[in-house]
Amino acid sequence: MPMRLSDLSACFEGVIPSIIATASADGMPNISYLSHVVRVDEEHVALSNQFFAKTAANVRANPHVTLILVDGFTGDQYLLDIGFVRSVDAGPLFERIALQLKASSAQVGMSEVMRLRSADTFRVHGIEKVPSPVETTAAPTARTAVSLPALSEAVRTIERQAEADEIIDSLLSGVRQVLGYQNALVLIRDGHRGSLATTGSIGYERSGLGSEVAGGEGMIGAAAASGQTIKVSDMSRVRRFGEAISQEEEAQENTTRIVAFPELPGAMSQIAVPMAARGVVVGVLFIESPQRLAFREEDEAALAILAGQAAVALTVSEGEAASIEPARSAPRLQSGAAGREIRVTHHRADDSIFIDNTYIVKGVAGALLRLMVEWHHGDGRIEFTNREMRLAIGGRMPEIKDNLETRLLLLRRRLEEKQAPIRLVRAGRGRVRLEADGPLVLREPGE
């Protein structure tokens, strides 16, 4: 049976560069390396055009081209007889290749050099396996296919959740149970700061909760900005994304106000999947694995389904929480609260919060804690609704149209992780309660 392009999936992961052989109109041969080859369908491939001028000129003068693909697992080589069809510098195919190129080249500091000129589509006329003079590596044992019943149950579990923390935890649980990946993060978009903040994680020695990725930066930022899944299948060829982010020790958080991005030592594959609802990206699901070529096409599809369901659930949860009215008689803290005085310091420049000189969080989450402490001082209340906080903070932060639930979740989890003497407890749908081990004192720097 003739080989099909779908049989060569491991050749399209960019692990081992492909080779393109062209010839000029008078038959002079030329050979170049390619960074990306994409399977379009069973009859076409698309090549990233960063060719030297000679290769590009040859393709236009003589459309008959030979392409060598290499299996990233086994080292087997395949000779493809292809013919030039068209070149595009815009559209879905171009954007798909450009984003992948940008993400991978950014890992080695060459994002400004490795720019895609065009995506060139070729028709495949024949595929031939190249005989090897030495024995190639045996193909890895086939992995179990994704279980559709398990995926369906994971989707239903996410759909049933009403609170942001339950939704995010169910998403991460689904990644582990359905696909078997042990290291994953959920980063939620923060339009106010133009970044994405880690709000949930599994499998890391340090959770990284509160660590941030600047909008558009690396794989995660590119996935959020484009709404497309981006992956790197062999990290031995590129610098780890985490190494491009400050790896400050926990003790330095108080000085830098930067939480170190979690890392998986020896990670070989990474994938960033946008969490989008009705075309709006609310966050990114980021997964890494110690295995090369870890993420198959069906894995990408399953992850997209899980991430999409989580995005929809978060959007619904946000809308429902925003509709809760304040209680007519909200609980109040009794005067003369026992315990030592707890000092809450708020920095207006970035809305960062320190509790007894320990850094907690910044941005909208920090502004929310300050707001609750101010209200508590004003009338003694300890319970607050998302609705009133959204209305109160919206005047100063007009971008806070959504994701307030996830900001409160990040604040609550950071307080728990830092074992702070202040806690944020769910008190019902769209409602939280502020608990403290002593009287709260709100300060500005220098006071």
C-alpha positions in Angstrom: 0.0 0.0 0.0 1.4 3.4 -0.9 2.6 5.6 1.9 0.4 8.6 2.9 1.4 11.8 4.4 -0.6 11.0 7.5 1.8 8.0 8.0 4.7 10.5 8.5 3.3 12.5 11.4 6.6 12.4 13.3 8.3 14.0 10.4 6.3 17.2 10.7 7.2 18.1 14.2 10.3 20.2 13.4 12.5 18.0 15.5 15.0 17.3 12.7 15.3 19.9 9.9 14.1 18.9 6.5 16.1 19.3 3.3 14.9 20.8 0.0 16.7 20.2 -3.3 15.9 22.5 -6.2 17.4 23.1 -9.6 17.7 26.2 -11.7 16.2 26.4 -15.2 19.5 25.1 -16.7 19.7 22.2 -14.3 22.2 23.5 -11.7 21.2 21.9 -8.3 20.9 23.6 -5.0 20.3 22.2 -1.5 18.9 24.1 1.6 17.6 23.2 5.0 14.0 24.0 6.1 12.8 24.9 9.5 9.2 23.9 9.1 7.2 21.6 6.9 3.4 21.3 7.5 1.1 18.7 6.3 -1.9 20.5 4.7 -3.8 17.3 3.7 -3.0 13.9 2.2 -1.9 15.5 -1.1 -0.2 18.8 -0.1 2.6 20.1 2.2 3.5 23.7 3.0 7.0 24.9 3.4 8.2 27.9 5.4 9.8 30.2 3.0 12.9 31.6 4.6 14.9 30.4 1.6 18.1 31.8 0.4 17.5 33.8 -2.8 18.9 30.9 -4.9 16.4 28.4 -3.6 13.4 30.8 -4.0 14.5 31.6 -7.6 14.9 27.9 -8.4 11.4 27.1 -7.2 9.9 29.8 -9.4 12.0 28.7 -12.4 11.6 25.0 -12.0 8.7 23.9 -9.8 9.8 20.3 -9.6 11.4 19.9 -6.2 12.6 17.1 -4.0 12.1 17.1 -0.3 13.7 14.9 2.4 11.8 14.4 5.7 13.2 12.8 8.8 11.3 10.9 11.4 12.0 12.5 14.7 11.7 9.2 16.6 13.4 6.6 14.4 15.7 8.7 12.1 14.1 7.1 9.0 14.2 9.4 5.9 11.6 9.8 3.3 12.0 11.2 -0.2 9.1 13.3 -1.5 8.6 14.2 -5.1 6.7 17.6 -4.9 5.6 20.3 -7.3 5.1 24.0 -6.5 1.4 25.1 -6.4 1.1 28.5 -4.9 2.7 30.9 -2.4 0.7 32.9 0.2 1.7 35.6 2.6 -1.6 35.9 4.5 -4.4 33.7 5.7 -4.8 30.8 8.1 -2.1 28.6 6.7 0.5 31.4 6.7 -0.5 32.5 10.2 -0.3 28.9 11.5 3.3 28.5 10.2 4.3 32.0 11.2 3.2 31.6 14.8 5.0 28.3 15.2 8.1 29.8 13.7 7.9 32.8 16.0 7.4 30.7 19.1 10.3 28.3 18.4 12.7 31.0 17.2 11.9 33.2 20.2 13.3 30.3 22.4 16.7 30.9 20.9 16.5 34.7 20.7 16.0 34.8 16.9 12.4 35.9 16.6 13.5 39.1 14.8 15.7 37.1 12.4 13.5 34.1 11.6 10.6 35.9 9.9 8.3 34.1 7.5 8.2 35.5 4.0 5.5 33.2 2.7 4.0 29.8 3.1 4.6 27.8 -0.1 2.2 25.0 -0.9 3.4 21.9 -2.9 1.5 19.0 -4.3 3.0 15.6 -3.3 3.4 13.3 -6.3 5.2 10.5 -4.6 6.7 9.3 -1.3 9.6 6.9 -1.0 11.4 5.6 2.0 15.2 6.0 1.7 17.1 2.8 2.4 19.4 3.3 5.4 23.0 1.9 5.4 22.7 1.5 9.2 19.9 0.2 11.4 17.5 3.0 12.5 16.0 3.4 15.9 13.0 1.3 16.5 9.7 3.1 16.6 8.3 3.8 20.1 5.6 1.6 21.4 2.2 2.9 20.2 0.4 4.9 22.9 -3.1 4.1 23.9 -5.6 6.2 21.9 -7.5 9.0 23.7 -10.6 7.4 25.3 -13.6 9.2 24.0 -15.8 8.1 27.0 -13.1 9.5 29.4 -12.9 12.7 27.4 -16.7 13.1 27.4 -16.8 12.5 31.2 -14.1 15.1 31.7 -16.0 17.7 29.6 -19.2 17.0 31.6 -17.3 17.4 34.9 -16.0 20.8 33.9 -19.5 21.8 32.7 -21.1 20.9 36.0 -18.8 23.2 38.0 -20.1 26.6 39.2 -17.0 28.2 40.8 -13.8 29.3 39.1 -11.6 27.1 41.3 -13.6 24.0 40.6 -13.5 24.7 36.9 -9.8 25.2 36.7 -9.1 22.2 39.0 -11.4 20.0 36.9 -9.6 21.1 33.7 -6.2 20.1 35.2 -7.6 16.9 36.5 -9.0 16.1 33.0 -5.5 16.7 31.5 -4.0 14.2 33.9 -6.7 11.6 33.8 -7.6 11.6 30.1 -4.2 12.2 28.6 -1.8 11.2 31.3 0.2 14.5 31.4 1.5 15.3 34.9 2.7 18.9 34.5 0.2 21.6 33.5 -0.6 25.2 34.2 -3.7 27.4 33.7 -2.9 31.0 33.0 -5.8 33.6 33.0 -5.6 36.7 30.9 -5.3 40.0 32.8 -6.3 42.8 30.4 -5.5 45.5 33.0 -1.8 44.4 33.1 -1.6 43.1 29.6 -0.3 39.7 30.9 -1.4 36.2 31.8 -1.2 35.1 35.4 -0.8 31.5 36.6 -4.0 30.6 38.5 -3.8 26.8 38.7 -1.0 24.2 38.4 -0.3 20.5 38.9 2.9 18.5 39.0 5.5 21.2 39.9 7.7 21.4 43.0 6.7 25.1 43.2 3.2 25.9 42.1 4.1 29.2 40.4 0.7 30.7 41.4 0.9 34.4 40.6 3.7 34.1 38.1 3.1 36.1 34.9 3.8 36.0 31.2 3.7 39.2 29.3 1.1 39.4 26.5 2.5 38.1 23.2 5.7 36.7 24.9 6.9 33.2 23.9 4.6 30.2 23.3 2.0 31.2 25.9 1.7 34.8 24.9 1.5 33.9 21.2 -1.2 31.3 21.9 -3.2 33.9 23.8 -2.7 36.6 21.2 -3.5 34.4 18.2 -6.1 32.0 19.6 -4.1 29.1 18.1 -2.4 26.1 19.7 1.4 26.3 19.6 3.9 23.6 20.5 7.6 22.7 20.5 8.3 19.0 20.2 12.0 18.8 21.1 13.3 21.3 23.7 16.8 20.1 23.2 16.9 22.3 20.1 15.7 25.4 21.9 16.1 27.2 25.2 13.4 26.5 27.7 10.7 29.2 27.8 11.0 29.2 31.6 14.6 30.2 31.4 13.6 33.4 29.7 11.6 34.3 32.7 13.0 35.5 36.0 13.8 32.5 38.2 13.9 34.5 41.4 14.0 32.5 44.6 10.9 32.7 46.9 12.9 34.8 49.4 13.4 37.4 46.7 9.7 37.9 45.9 9.5 40.5 48.6 12.1 42.6 46.7 11.1 41.9 43.1 7.4 41.3 43.4 8.0 38.6 40.8 6.8 35.0 41.3 9.1 32.5 39.6 7.5 30.7 36.7 7.4 27.0 37.5 9.7 24.7 35.5 10.0 21.0 34.7 13.6 20.0 34.7 14.4 18.1 31.5 11.2 19.1 29.7 11.4 18.1 26.1 7.9 19.0 24.8 5.7 22.0 25.5 2.3 23.0 24.2 0.2 26.1 24.8 -3.6 25.7 24.1 -5.8 28.9 24.1 -8.9 28.8 26.3 -11.5 30.6 24.1 -15.2 31.1 24.5 -17.0 32.6 21.5 -13.8 33.7 20.0 -12.5 35.5 23.1 -9.4 34.0 24.7 -9.7 34.1 28.5 -6.6 32.1 29.3 -4.1 29.5 28.2 -3.6 25.8 29.1 0.1 25.1 29.1 1.5 21.6 29.4 5.0 20.2 29.2 6.4 16.7 29.1 9.8 15.0 29.6 9.1 13.1 26.4 10.1 14.2 22.9 7.2 14.5 20.4 4.8 14.0 23.3 1.8 15.7 21.8 0.0 13.8 19.0 -2.6 15.4 16.8 -5.4 13.7 18.7 -3.9 15.0 22.0 -4.1 18.5 20.6 -7.7 18.0 19.7 -8.6 16.6 23.1 -6.8 19.5 24.9 -8.6 22.0 22.7 -11.9 20.5 23.7 -11.1 20.5 27.4 -9.7 24.1 27.2 -12.7 25.3 25.3 -15.2 23.8 27.7 -13.3 25.4 30.7 -13.4 28.8 29.0 -17.1 28.6 28.4 -17.7 27.5 32.0 -15.5 30.3 33.4 -17.5 32.8 31.3 -20.8 31.5 32.5 -19.5 31.5 36.1 -18.4 35.1 35.9 -21.7 36.2 34.6 -23.7 34.4 37.3 -21.5 35.7 40.1 -21.7 39.3 38.8 -25.5 39.2 39.2 -25.5 38.4 43.0 -26.9 41.3 45.0 -25.3 42.3 48.4 -27.1 41.0 51.4 -29.3 43.5 53.2 -27.6 42.6 56.5 -24.1 41.5 55.8 -22.1 39.8 58.6 -19.8 42.1 60.5 -16.7 41.5 62.6 -17.2 42.0 66.3 -15.2 45.0 67.7 -12.1 44.3 69.7 -11.0 41.4 67.5 -8.4 39.2 69.3 -5.0 38.5 68.1 -2.0 40.5 67.0 -2.2 43.4 64.7 -1.9 42.4 61.0 -0.3 45.0 58.7 -1.5 45.2 55.1 0.7 47.4 52.9 -0.6 48.5 49.5 1.6 50.0 46.8 -0.6 52.1 44.4 2.0 52.0 41.5 1.2 48.3 40.7 -1.5 47.5 43.3 0.9 45.0 45.0 0.0 43.8 48.5 2.3 42.9 51.3 1.1 41.3 54.6 3.5 41.8 57.5 6.2 42.5 54.9 5.6 39.3 52.9 4.7 39.8 49.2 1.3 38.3 48.3 0.0 39.5 44.9 -0.3 42.5 42.6 -2.6 43.9 40.0 -6.4 43.6 40.2 -6.1 40.9 42.9 -4.2 43.3 45.1 -6.6 46.1 44.5 -9.5 43.8 45.5 -7.9 43.0 48.8 -7.3 46.6 49.6 -10.9 47.4 48.7 -12.2 44.7 51.1 -10.0 45.9 53.9 -11.1 49.5 53.4 -14.8 48.4 53.5 -14.1 46.4 56.6 -12.6 49.4 58.3 -15.5 51.5 57.2 -18.4 49.5 58.4 -17.0 46.3 60.0 -18.3 44.0 57.2 -16.5 40.8 56.4 -18.6 39.5 53.5 -18.6 41.0 50.0 -20.1 40.2 46.6 -18.4 40.2 43.2 -21.0 42.6 41.9 -20.2 45.4 44.4 -16.5 44.9 44.0 -16.8 45.1 40.2 -18.8 48.3 40.4 -16.4 49.9 43.0 -13.2 49.0 41.2 -14.4 49.6 37.7 -14.1 53.4 38.0 -10.3 53.1 38.4 -9.8 50.0 36.3 -12.3 50.1 33.5 -10.8 47.0 31.9 -12.2 44.9 34.7 -15.1 43.7 32.7 -14.6 40.0 33.4 -12.4 37.5 35.1 -13.0 39.0 38.5 -13.8 35.5 39.8 -10.4 34.3 38.7 -8.6 37.3 40.3 -10.3 36.5 43.6 -9.3 32.9 43.2 -5.7 33.9 42.6 -5.8 36.1 45.7 -7.3 33.3 47.8 -4.7 30.7 46.6 -1.8 33.1 47.2 -3.0 33.8 50.7 -3.2 30.1 51.4 0.1 29.3 49.8 1.9 32.0 51.8 0.1 30.9 55.0 -1.0 34.5 55.5 -2.9 35.5 58.7 -5.7 36.7 56.3 -7.9 34.3 54.5 -10.5 34.6 51.7 -13.3 32.1 52.0 -16.2 31.4 49.7 -19.5 32.4 51.4 -21.8 31.4 48.7 -22.3 32.0 45.0 -20.6 35.2 44.0 -19.8 36.0 47.6 -16.6 35.9 49.7 -15.8 36.3 53.4 -12.7 38.0 54.8 -11.2 36.2 57.8 -8.2 37.4 59.8 -6.2 36.2 62.9 -6.3 39.7 64.3 -7.2 43.4 63.7 -6.2 44.7 60.2 -4.2 47.8 59.7 -4.0 49.2 56.1 -0.8 51.2 55.3 0.7 52.9 52.3 4.5 52.7 51.8 6.4 55.0 54.2 3.7 55.1 56.8 
